[in-house]
Amino acid sequence: MVTPAFPFLLAAIFKLFGSLSLASSVTVRILDVTFSALTCLPIAAIGRRLYGQGVGALAAWIWALLPSSIFYSVVWIWDTTLSALLLTAALAITYWVAEREDMKSWSGLGLVFAAGTLVNSAILPVVPGCLAFAAYRARKRGISWLRTAGIGVVTFCAALAPWVIRNEIVFRGQVFLRSNFGLELWLGNNPQVPISCACWLHPSHQPEERTRFLALGEVAYMQEKQRQAVDFIRSHPAATSRLVFHRFMETWTGFTDSFADIWAGGNVSLRASLLLNYSFTLLSLAGLLLARRASAVLSLPLLNLMLVFPVVYYVCHTDPRYRQPIEPVMAVLTAFALARAYGAVQSRLSLRQHKQWTEDLPAV
Protein backbone atom coordinates (compact mmCIF):
# COMPACT_ATOMS: atom_id res chain seq x y z
CA MET A 1 0.00 0.00 0.00
CA VAL A 2 3.00 2.32 0.32
CA THR A 3 6.26 2.88 -1.50
CA PRO A 4 9.21 1.23 0.26
CA ALA A 5 11.61 3.91 1.48
CA PHE A 6 10.03 4.96 4.78
CA PRO A 7 8.92 1.44 5.81
CA PHE A 8 12.50 0.27 5.22
CA LEU A 9 13.77 3.15 7.35
CA LEU A 10 11.38 2.22 10.16
CA ALA A 11 12.35 -1.44 9.82
CA ALA A 12 16.02 -0.53 10.20
CA ILE A 13 15.25 1.53 13.32
CA PHE A 14 13.20 -1.32 14.80
CA LYS A 15 16.02 -3.73 14.02
CA LEU A 16 18.53 -1.56 15.87
CA PHE A 17 16.43 -0.26 18.76
CA GLY A 18 13.57 -2.75 19.10
CA SER A 19 10.09 -2.93 17.64
CA LEU A 20 7.76 -0.21 18.95
CA SER A 21 10.21 0.59 21.75
CA LEU A 22 10.78 3.97 23.42
CA ALA A 23 14.26 4.10 21.88
CA SER A 24 12.79 3.55 18.40
CA SER A 25 10.14 6.22 19.01
CA VAL A 26 12.75 8.77 20.06
CA THR A 27 15.03 7.86 17.15
CA VAL A 28 12.42 8.23 14.43
CA ARG A 29 11.19 11.53 15.91
CA ILE A 30 14.74 12.87 16.00
CA LEU A 31 15.09 11.87 12.33
CA ASP A 32 11.79 13.54 11.41
CA VAL A 33 12.79 16.73 13.24
CA THR A 34 16.15 16.64 11.44
CA PHE A 35 14.46 16.21 8.05
CA SER A 36 12.21 19.19 8.80
CA ALA A 37 15.14 21.33 9.94
CA LEU A 38 17.23 20.43 6.88
CA THR A 39 14.37 21.55 4.63
CA CYS A 40 15.37 25.13 5.52
CA LEU A 41 18.44 24.72 3.30
CA PRO A 42 16.72 24.10 -0.08
CA ILE A 43 14.02 26.63 0.87
CA ALA A 44 16.67 29.31 1.37
CA ALA A 45 18.44 28.23 -1.82
CA ILE A 46 15.26 28.54 -3.92
CA GLY A 47 14.30 31.89 -2.44
CA ARG A 48 17.83 33.27 -2.84
CA ARG A 49 18.20 32.08 -6.44
CA LEU A 50 14.84 33.44 -7.57
CA TYR A 51 14.22 36.53 -5.46
CA GLY A 52 17.34 37.44 -3.51
CA GLN A 53 19.07 36.78 -0.21
CA GLY A 54 16.39 38.44 1.92
CA VAL A 55 13.53 36.37 0.53
CA GLY A 56 15.55 33.18 0.96
CA ALA A 57 16.27 33.94 4.61
CA LEU A 58 12.69 34.99 5.34
CA ALA A 59 11.28 31.86 3.66
CA ALA A 60 13.54 29.62 5.77
CA TRP A 61 12.40 31.40 8.96
CA ILE A 62 8.75 31.04 7.94
CA TRP A 63 9.27 27.31 7.55
CA ALA A 64 11.16 27.05 10.83
CA LEU A 65 8.33 28.75 12.73
CA LEU A 66 5.41 27.25 10.80
CA PRO A 67 3.27 25.24 13.25
CA SER A 68 2.69 22.39 10.79
CA SER A 69 6.42 21.93 10.13
CA ILE A 70 6.94 21.58 13.89
CA PHE A 71 3.84 19.51 14.68
CA TYR A 72 4.17 16.81 12.04
CA SER A 73 7.89 16.32 12.62
CA VAL A 74 7.28 15.64 16.33
CA VAL A 75 3.87 13.96 16.45
CA TRP A 76 3.29 12.12 13.18
CA ILE A 77 5.53 9.12 12.49
CA TRP A 78 5.29 8.82 8.72
CA ASP A 79 7.02 10.02 5.56
CA THR A 80 5.64 13.59 5.85
CA THR A 81 8.82 15.52 6.70
CA LEU A 82 11.10 13.38 4.53
CA SER A 83 8.76 13.92 1.54
CA ALA A 84 8.91 17.69 2.09
CA LEU A 85 12.72 17.64 2.29
CA LEU A 86 13.22 15.55 -0.85
CA LEU A 87 10.66 17.40 -2.98
CA THR A 88 12.07 20.80 -1.97
CA ALA A 89 15.63 19.61 -2.61
CA ALA A 90 14.58 18.29 -6.03
CA LEU A 91 12.99 21.65 -6.85
CA ALA A 92 16.15 23.52 -5.84
CA ILE A 93 18.24 21.18 -8.01
CA THR A 94 15.79 21.70 -10.90
CA TYR A 95 16.69 25.39 -11.00
CA TRP A 96 20.39 24.64 -10.52
CA VAL A 97 20.93 21.96 -13.19
CA ALA A 98 19.42 24.14 -15.93
CA GLU A 99 22.75 26.02 -15.89
CA ARG A 100 24.94 22.92 -16.01
CA GLU A 101 25.86 20.39 -18.68
CA ASP A 102 27.67 17.66 -16.72
CA MET A 103 26.13 14.22 -16.40
CA LYS A 104 26.59 14.11 -12.63
CA SER A 105 24.30 17.09 -12.00
CA TRP A 106 21.47 15.82 -14.20
CA SER A 107 21.84 12.31 -12.80
CA GLY A 108 21.53 13.82 -9.33
CA LEU A 109 18.27 15.49 -10.31
CA GLY A 110 16.80 12.19 -11.51
CA LEU A 111 18.09 10.40 -8.41
CA VAL A 112 16.57 12.89 -5.93
CA PHE A 113 13.21 12.81 -7.71
CA ALA A 114 13.31 9.01 -7.67
CA ALA A 115 14.13 8.99 -3.95
CA GLY A 116 11.19 11.32 -3.32
CA THR A 117 8.86 9.11 -5.37
CA LEU A 118 9.96 6.02 -3.44
CA VAL A 119 9.16 7.86 -0.22
CA ASN A 120 5.85 9.33 -1.42
CA SER A 121 4.43 8.35 -4.81
CA ALA A 122 2.28 11.54 -4.86
CA ILE A 123 5.48 13.30 -5.96
CA LEU A 124 5.50 11.42 -9.29
CA PRO A 125 3.00 13.69 -11.15
CA VAL A 126 5.19 16.79 -10.69
CA VAL A 127 8.36 15.14 -12.05
CA PRO A 128 7.62 15.57 -15.81
CA GLY A 129 6.92 19.29 -15.43
CA CYS A 130 10.12 19.94 -13.48
CA LEU A 131 12.27 17.92 -15.90
CA ALA A 132 10.66 19.70 -18.86
CA PHE A 133 11.40 23.09 -17.27
CA ALA A 134 15.05 22.19 -16.64
CA ALA A 135 15.42 20.94 -20.23
CA TYR A 136 13.79 24.09 -21.63
CA ARG A 137 16.08 26.37 -19.61
CA ALA A 138 19.12 24.34 -20.65
CA ARG A 139 18.10 24.64 -24.30
CA LYS A 140 17.75 28.42 -23.94
CA ARG A 141 21.29 28.57 -22.58
CA GLY A 142 22.67 26.59 -25.51
CA ILE A 143 23.28 23.46 -23.46
CA SER A 144 22.83 20.05 -25.06
CA TRP A 145 19.44 19.69 -23.41
CA LEU A 146 18.34 16.48 -25.11
CA ARG A 147 21.36 14.54 -23.86
CA THR A 148 21.33 16.02 -20.36
CA ALA A 149 17.57 15.66 -19.90
CA GLY A 150 17.82 12.11 -21.18
CA ILE A 151 20.41 11.38 -18.50
CA GLY A 152 18.03 12.69 -15.85
CA VAL A 153 15.15 10.57 -17.15
CA VAL A 154 17.26 7.42 -17.42
CA THR A 155 18.60 7.87 -13.88
CA PHE A 156 15.10 8.45 -12.55
CA CYS A 157 13.75 5.33 -14.24
CA ALA A 158 16.76 3.21 -13.24
CA ALA A 159 16.37 4.19 -9.59
CA LEU A 160 12.67 3.23 -9.63
CA ALA A 161 13.26 0.03 -11.60
CA PRO A 162 14.02 -2.39 -8.72
CA TRP A 163 10.78 -1.54 -6.91
CA VAL A 164 8.71 -1.60 -10.11
CA ILE A 165 10.22 -4.94 -11.16
CA ARG A 166 9.56 -6.37 -7.72
CA ASN A 167 5.89 -5.34 -7.98
CA GLU A 168 5.63 -6.74 -11.50
CA ILE A 169 6.82 -10.10 -10.21
CA VAL A 170 4.87 -10.21 -6.94
CA PHE A 171 1.59 -8.82 -8.33
CA ARG A 172 1.91 -10.23 -11.86
CA GLY A 173 1.93 -6.89 -13.64
CA GLN A 174 -1.08 -5.41 -11.82
CA VAL A 175 0.73 -2.96 -9.51
CA PHE A 176 3.15 -0.19 -10.56
CA LEU A 177 4.30 1.74 -7.45
CA ARG A 178 1.40 1.22 -5.02
CA SER A 179 -1.68 -0.97 -5.03
CA ASN A 180 -4.15 1.11 -3.06
CA PHE A 181 -5.44 3.80 -5.40
CA GLY A 182 -8.80 2.02 -5.70
CA LEU A 183 -9.20 1.88 -1.94
CA GLU A 184 -8.27 5.55 -1.43
CA LEU A 185 -10.66 6.58 -4.22
CA TRP A 186 -13.48 4.57 -2.61
CA LEU A 187 -12.83 5.97 0.88
CA GLY A 188 -13.56 9.44 -0.50
CA ASN A 189 -16.31 8.49 -2.92
CA ASN A 190 -18.99 6.23 -1.50
CA PRO A 191 -22.50 6.69 -0.02
CA GLN A 192 -21.19 6.79 3.56
CA VAL A 193 -18.85 9.75 3.09
CA PRO A 194 -20.14 12.64 5.26
CA ILE A 195 -17.99 15.56 4.08
CA SER A 196 -14.58 14.48 2.78
CA CYS A 197 -13.74 10.87 3.64
CA ALA A 198 -15.15 7.73 5.28
CA CYS A 199 -11.71 6.80 6.58
CA TRP A 200 -13.12 4.52 9.29
CA LEU A 201 -13.95 2.06 6.50
CA HIS A 202 -10.27 1.39 5.84
CA PRO A 203 -9.53 -2.35 6.33
CA SER A 204 -6.97 -1.46 9.00
CA HIS A 205 -9.86 -0.06 11.11
CA GLN A 206 -13.02 -1.85 9.96
CA PRO A 207 -13.23 -5.61 10.71
CA GLU A 208 -15.68 -6.39 7.88
CA GLU A 209 -13.49 -4.66 5.31
CA ARG A 210 -10.41 -6.41 6.68
CA THR A 211 -12.15 -9.75 6.31
CA ARG A 212 -13.07 -8.86 2.72
CA PHE A 213 -9.48 -7.76 2.03
CA LEU A 214 -8.08 -11.06 3.30
CA ALA A 215 -10.67 -13.10 1.41
CA LEU A 216 -10.11 -11.45 -1.99
CA GLY A 217 -6.42 -10.68 -1.75
CA GLU A 218 -4.77 -7.29 -2.15
CA VAL A 219 -5.11 -6.69 -5.88
CA ALA A 220 -8.67 -8.02 -6.25
CA TYR A 221 -9.82 -6.03 -3.23
CA MET A 222 -8.35 -2.80 -4.62
CA GLN A 223 -9.91 -3.43 -8.03
CA GLU A 224 -13.31 -4.03 -6.44
CA LYS A 225 -13.08 -0.78 -4.47
CA GLN A 226 -12.08 1.15 -7.58
CA ARG A 227 -15.10 -0.20 -9.47
CA GLN A 228 -17.40 0.77 -6.60
CA ALA A 229 -15.88 4.27 -6.44
CA VAL A 230 -16.18 4.83 -10.18
CA ASP A 231 -19.79 3.65 -10.12
CA PHE A 232 -20.55 6.11 -7.31
CA ILE A 233 -18.85 8.99 -9.16
CA ARG A 234 -20.78 8.26 -12.34
CA SER A 235 -24.15 7.89 -10.62
CA HIS A 236 -23.74 10.80 -8.17
CA PRO A 237 -22.10 13.70 -10.05
CA ALA A 238 -23.57 16.40 -7.80
CA ALA A 239 -22.48 14.66 -4.60
CA THR A 240 -19.03 14.02 -6.08
CA SER A 241 -18.65 17.69 -6.98
CA ARG A 242 -19.59 18.65 -3.42
CA LEU A 243 -17.04 16.23 -1.99
CA VAL A 244 -14.31 17.52 -4.32
CA PHE A 245 -15.08 21.08 -3.22
CA HIS A 246 -14.83 20.15 0.46
CA ARG A 247 -11.53 18.36 -0.16
CA PHE A 248 -10.22 21.39 -2.06
CA MET A 249 -11.11 23.63 0.88
CA GLU A 250 -9.60 21.24 3.40
CA THR A 251 -6.36 21.01 1.41
CA TRP A 252 -5.84 24.76 1.30
CA THR A 253 -7.43 25.94 4.55
CA GLY A 254 -7.29 22.92 6.86
CA PHE A 255 -11.09 23.05 7.24
CA THR A 256 -14.03 21.81 5.19
CA ASP A 257 -16.53 24.41 6.46
CA SER A 258 -16.65 28.08 5.50
CA PHE A 259 -14.61 30.74 7.28
CA ALA A 260 -17.73 32.44 8.67
CA ASP A 261 -19.20 29.23 10.11
CA ILE A 262 -15.98 28.23 11.85
CA TRP A 263 -15.31 31.74 13.14
CA ALA A 264 -18.81 32.05 14.61
CA GLY A 265 -18.58 28.79 16.55
CA GLY A 266 -14.86 28.65 17.33
CA ASN A 267 -12.83 29.38 20.43
CA VAL A 268 -9.67 31.52 20.49
CA SER A 269 -7.37 28.64 19.55
CA LEU A 270 -9.54 27.55 16.63
CA ARG A 271 -9.86 31.12 15.36
CA ALA A 272 -6.09 31.59 15.55
CA SER A 273 -5.59 28.40 13.55
CA LEU A 274 -8.20 29.56 11.04
CA LEU A 275 -6.49 32.94 10.56
CA LEU A 276 -3.06 31.35 10.21
CA ASN A 277 -4.21 28.75 7.67
CA TYR A 278 -6.10 31.25 5.52
CA SER A 279 -3.30 33.84 5.73
CA PHE A 280 -0.63 31.33 4.74
CA THR A 281 -2.63 30.12 1.74
CA LEU A 282 -3.67 33.59 0.56
CA LEU A 283 -0.15 35.00 0.92
CA SER A 284 1.34 32.07 -0.98
CA LEU A 285 -1.22 32.50 -3.79
CA ALA A 286 -0.45 36.23 -3.89
CA GLY A 287 3.23 35.36 -4.04
CA LEU A 288 2.56 33.00 -6.94
CA LEU A 289 0.77 35.76 -8.87
CA LEU A 290 3.64 38.17 -8.18
CA ALA A 291 6.14 35.50 -9.20
CA ARG A 292 4.29 35.04 -12.49
CA ARG A 293 4.49 38.79 -13.10
CA ALA A 294 8.18 38.90 -12.20
CA SER A 295 9.10 35.99 -14.49
CA ALA A 296 6.49 33.71 -16.04
CA VAL A 297 9.12 31.13 -17.00
CA LEU A 298 10.94 30.93 -13.65
CA SER A 299 7.63 30.58 -11.81
CA LEU A 300 6.62 27.47 -13.79
CA PRO A 301 8.09 24.85 -11.39
CA LEU A 302 6.41 26.62 -8.46
CA LEU A 303 3.12 26.68 -10.35
CA ASN A 304 3.61 23.02 -11.26
CA LEU A 305 3.86 21.99 -7.61
CA MET A 306 0.98 24.17 -6.44
CA LEU A 307 -1.41 23.02 -9.18
CA VAL A 308 -0.46 19.40 -9.88
CA PHE A 309 0.59 17.93 -6.53
CA PRO A 310 -2.78 18.26 -4.68
CA VAL A 311 -5.00 17.01 -7.54
CA VAL A 312 -5.01 13.36 -6.44
CA TYR A 313 -6.21 14.44 -2.99
CA TYR A 314 -9.11 16.41 -4.45
CA VAL A 315 -10.21 13.24 -6.24
CA CYS A 316 -9.62 10.72 -3.44
CA HIS A 317 -9.50 12.21 0.05
CA THR A 318 -7.27 14.63 1.91
CA ASP A 319 -5.85 15.63 5.25
CA PRO A 320 -3.94 18.79 6.27
CA ARG A 321 -0.70 16.80 6.51
CA TYR A 322 -0.96 15.68 2.88
CA ARG A 323 -0.10 19.24 1.83
CA GLN A 324 3.14 19.26 3.82
CA PRO A 325 5.46 18.38 0.87
CA ILE A 326 4.54 21.61 -0.96
CA GLU A 327 4.41 23.86 2.10
CA PRO A 328 8.12 24.76 1.69
CA VAL A 329 7.22 26.21 -1.72
CA MET A 330 4.33 28.04 -0.09
CA ALA A 331 6.83 29.46 2.42
CA VAL A 332 8.99 30.80 -0.44
CA LEU A 333 5.97 32.38 -2.13
CA THR A 334 4.73 33.85 1.15
CA ALA A 335 8.14 35.36 1.79
CA PHE A 336 8.17 36.85 -1.72
CA ALA A 337 4.69 38.36 -1.22
CA LEU A 338 5.72 39.86 2.12
CA ALA A 339 8.95 41.23 0.64
CA ARG A 340 7.05 42.84 -2.23
CA ALA A 341 4.51 44.33 0.18
CA TYR A 342 7.30 45.70 2.39
CA GLY A 343 9.06 47.14 -0.67
CA ALA A 344 5.85 48.83 -1.82
CA VAL A 345 5.28 50.37 1.62
CA GLN A 346 8.89 51.56 1.80
CA SER A 347 8.65 53.06 -1.67
CA ARG A 348 5.45 54.90 -0.79
CA LEU A 349 6.94 56.24 2.47
CA SER A 350 10.06 57.40 0.63
CA LEU A 351 7.92 59.11 -1.99
CA ARG A 352 5.88 60.82 0.71
CA GLN A 353 9.01 61.96 2.53
CA HIS A 354 10.47 63.29 -0.70
CA LYS A 355 7.25 65.16 -1.46
CA GLN A 356 7.21 66.63 2.05
CA TRP A 357 10.87 67.66 1.70
CA THR A 358 10.25 69.43 -1.59
CA GLU A 359 7.22 71.23 -0.17
CA ASP A 360 9.31 72.45 2.78
CA LEU A 361 11.97 74.01 0.53
CA PRO A 362 11.80 77.82 0.46
CA ALA A 363 10.40 79.25 -2.77
CA VAL A 364 13.05 80.68 -5.08
N, C-alpha and C positions, 0 to 999 in steps of 0.2 A: 504493500500500500504506500510505501515511501521509497524515495531514492536512497542509496546506501550510505552516504558519507556520514551523516550524523548518527545513525544507529551503530555504525562501526566505531565511531568515536566513543559513544556511550559504552559499547561492549568492551573496548580497551580499558576504559576507566573502571568498569565493573571487574574486569580481570585483575587489575592492579590493586584496587582498593576495596573490593567486595561488592556483591550485588545489593543494590538498594541500601548501602551502608551510609552512615553519617559522613565518613571520609569521601565517599563517591559523590554525595550531595554537595559537599563543600568544594570539591575539585571541579565539578562541572559548572558550578555557579561562578567560581573564579575564572574559568575559561570563558564563560558567557560575558562576564563583566569585562574581561580583557578584549574580547572581540568587539564589544561595543565601544570601548575606549579607543581601540586602534582605528575604528571607523572615522575618527576625527582627522586622521592623516589624509586619506583620499578626499574627504570633504573639503579640507583646506586646500588641497592641490587643485581640485576642480574650480573652486571659487577664485583662487589666485590666478589660475590660467585664463579664465574667462573674463573676470571682472575686477581683478586687482587684489593686492595683498590684504586690504581692509575687509573686503567681502569674504575672502577665504578665512580670515581669523574669526570674523563674526559668525560665519556659518558653523565653524567648528565649535564655538561657544554655545550656539543655539542647540546643537546636537548634544553637547555635554550636559546641558541643563534641561533638556527636553524630558518631561516626566516619563513618556513611553520608553525612551532609550534607557532610562534607569530601571523602570519597573520590570520590563520584560527580561532584562539581563540578570535580574536578581531572583525573580519569582518564577518565570516560565522556563522550564527545562525542555527546550526544543531547539530547532535550527534557526530561530528567529534572528538572533544577533549575528550569527555566522553568515546567514543569507544577506543581511544588510551590508556586512563588511565586504563580502566577495562581489556583490553587485556594484557597490560603490567603487571598489578598486578596479573592477572591469571597466566601468564608465570612465574613470580617470585615465586608464591605459588607452581607452578608445581615442581620447583626444591626443594623447601623447604619441601613439604609434603612427598617426597620420603624417607626422613630420619625419618619420624614419623609414629606412629601406632595408635594414638588416633582418635576416630571418629570425633571429632570436627574439626581437621585439614583437613581431607579428605572431610567432609561436606562443609567446607569453600571453598575448591577448586571447588566443584560442584556448589556451590552457586554463586561464582564470575563469573564462566564461563556462568552460566545461566543469570546473570544480564547483562553480555556483549552481549549475544545473543539477549536478549530482547531490548537492545539498538540498536544493529546492527546485523542483522541475518547473515551477511557475516562472522562473527566470527565462526559460527557453524561448518564449514568444518575442522577447525583446532583443535576442541575439542577432537575427538577420538585419534589423534596422541599424544597430550599432556597427556591425561589420560593414554594411553598405555605406554608412557615413564615413567611416575610416577610409574605405577604398576610394570614395568620391574625393575626399580631401587630399589623399595621396596623389590621385590623378591630377588634381588642380595644381599641385606642387611639382608636377613632372616626374613623380616617382613611378616606378614600374608597378602600378597598382594591381594588375591582374595576377602577377606572380606573388606579390606580398599578401594580398587578400586570400589567394589560394592556399598559401602556407597557413594562414590563420584558420581557414575552414578545415583543412586537412588535420591540423593539430586538434581542433575542437572535436571533430568526428572520431579521431583516433583515441582521444581520452575517454569519450563516451562508449567506445566500442566494446570493451570488456563487459560492462553492465548490460548493454543492449544484447550482446551475444548470449550472455547468461540467461536473460529473460526469454530470448528466442528458443533456447534449448529447454528450459524448465516449463515454459507455458506454451510451447509448440507454436510460436509465431503469433500469439494472440495478445501479447503485452510488449509495449515499447519501453517506456521508462517506469511507469507506474500502472497498476491495474485498476485503481479505484475511481476513475472519472465517473463511471455510471452510478456508483454509490453516492458520490458527492453531489452529482446532478439531481439525484432522486431526493436526497435529504433536503434540498432547497426547493424542490418542485414536486409536491405531492399534496393530496387533499388535507393532510394533517398539519401543514405548515401554517403557523399563526401569523407571523410577520415576515420573517427572513429565513428561518431554518427550523426543521424538526430534528435537531441534532440528537435528541434522546432516542431516536430510532436506529442509531448506529449500532451495528452488531456487537461492538465492545461494551454497550450499555444495555441493550434490549435483548433479553433471553430468547424471545421468539425469533428475532432476526439472526441471532447467533446460531440458533439451531438450523435455520434455513441456510445460512452461510456454510455451515459444516456439512449439511446434507448435499448441497449442490456442488460445492467446491468453489474456489476463489473466482475463477474466470466466469463460470456459468452464473454465479450469483451477481457479479458486476454487470454482466450482459442483461440479466433479467431486470435489474434496477434501472439500467439505462433505457430499456424499452418502456418500462412503466413511467419514467420521467418524461420521455419524449411523447408518450401518449397523453400525459397530463398537460404538457405544454401546448400540444396541438388542440386539445379539446377545451382548454381553459385559457384562451389568449388574454382576456382581461385580467384574470387573477395573476397570470404570469407577469404581465406588465407591471402590476402593482407590486409584486414581490421583487422584481428587478429594481424598481424605483426605491423601495425600502433598503435593498442591499447597496444601491448606489449611495444613498444618504448615510448609511452606516459606515461605509468605507471611508467617506470623506469627512464625516462629522463625529463618528463614534456613536451616533444615536440613530434610531429609525424614526422617531417622532419628530415633529416640527420644533423649531426653536421656541416659538411662543408657548406651546403646550408644556415643554420641559421646564422652561423658565417659570411658568405660573405655578407649577407643582413641585419645584425643586428646592432643596435646602442650599445653604451657602456653598458647601463643597461641590454639589452637583452643578450649580450655576457657574462656579469657577472653572470646572472641567468643561462645561458647555462653551464658555467664552474662549478658553484656551484652544479647544478643538476647532471652533469656527474661525478664530483669528489665524491660526496656523495654516489652515486650508486656504482661506481667502488671501492671505499675504503671499502664499506660495503661488497661487493662481495669478495674482497681480504681478509677481516676479516673473512668471512664465510669459505673460503678455509683454512686459518690459524687455525681457530677454529676446523675444521675437522681434521687437522693434529695434533693439540694439544690433542684432545679427540673426537673421532668419536661419541661416545655415548652421551657425554654431549652436543654436538652440534646439536643433533637431533631435539629438540624443536625449536631451532633457524631456522634450515633448514625447518622444518615443516611450520613455519609461512612465511618464504620467498618464498617457492615454492607453497604452497597450497592456502594461502589467496588470491592472486591476480587472480587466474585462472578464477573465474566467471566474472571478468572485462575484461579479454582477449576475452571471448566468447560473452559477451553482449556489454557493452561500458564502457569507463573509463573517469576519470578526475583526475588531480593531487591530489586533496584532498581525493580521495578514498584510496590512499596509506597511509594516515596519521596514521591509527591504527598500522601499522608495522614499522613506522619510528623510534619509540623508540628502537626497536631491531636493526635497521640499525645504530642507534647512538652507541649502544654497540659494534657492529661489527666494525664500523669505528674507535672507540676508541681503540679497540684491535689491529687493523691493524696499527694505528699510534704508539701505544706503542711498538709493535714488530719492526717497522721500526726504532724508536728511539733507542731501545735496540741494534739493529744490527749496527747502526751508532756508538753508544757509544762503543760497543765491538770492532769495527774496529779501532776506534781512540785509544782505550787503547792498542790494539795490536801494532799499529804503534808506539805509545809512548814507549812501552816496547822494541820494536825492536830498536828504536833510542837510547834508554838508554843503551842497551847492546852493540851497536856499538860504543858508546862513552866511554865505559870502557877501561882503559889502558890494553894493552896486557900483559899477565903474562909470 
